[in-house]
Amino acid sequence: DRIVSLGLLAAGLSHHIRNSLVAVKTFLDLAPVKMNEEKTDLQGLRNPDFWRDYHQNVQAQIEKINALLKDLWTASSNPSAPFTDQVSLHLIIGDTLQSFKEAFAARRIEIESRIPDNLPLLRVDKPKFGRLFELLLKEELAMLPAGSRVTLTAELSNGPPPEIIVQINDNGPGLPEEALRAVFDPFVVRSQTPSEYGIHLMACFFIVHHHGGKIEART
């Protein structure tokens, strides 16, 4: 319930935060132009490398925040109409793995898909559903040490109604038991691993939630 409440808050606030970030980004975009208008040469500054690097770093951080807010806002918005896209889980995950192929190879992380190609088609919001696996694999890529292995499996359950169960397993160090309850909470302070995985996993939670499924993490 707390996570769902956070989603409602995120859907409203992220729109206003992004508007403010657009204003800041516009100012930064105009800074080089204004310097030219004032006939100020970047090389004439006492430390041009500092200002160049500072400008680029701030721009990169704003883009990063915008991307996080966009994922959270998109994922937390409740669909207003039934899903009409019919997709193959095998193909969706295959396309996602292909897009991450070079990144995983660079980190020497092996990834294997054991998703059957004969599973029933799923009725989903295709862009959101594809983004779900992108975010999950992005976190595997960010958190696993080099030389790790990731395996994706899926099976059709027997109980009514039939469900497709997808599992993503890895041989990484895992999370402490006390951290599992808060893994989808973006506001938990993680001093030893200062990453954004709380935001990404919260977005995954909402995508699955709005598709009528459930997601859980365990060691």
Salt bridges, closest charged atoms under 4 A:
ASP29 OD2 - LYS25 NZ 3.26
GLU37 OE1 - LYS34 NZ 3.31
ASP49 OD1 - ARG52 NH1 2.82
GLU63 OE2 - LYS25 NZ 3.47
ASP71 OD2 - ARG131 NH2 2.63
GLU110 OE1 - ARG149 NH1 2.45
GLU112 OE2 - ARG114 NE 3.23
GLU112 OE1 - ARG149 NH2 2.51
GLU134 OE1 - ARG131 NH1 2.72
GLU139 OE2 - HIS200 ND1 2.21
ASP185 OD2 - ARG2 NH1 2.18
GLU196 OE2 - LYS64 NZ 2.93
GLU216 OE2 - ARG218 NH1 2.87
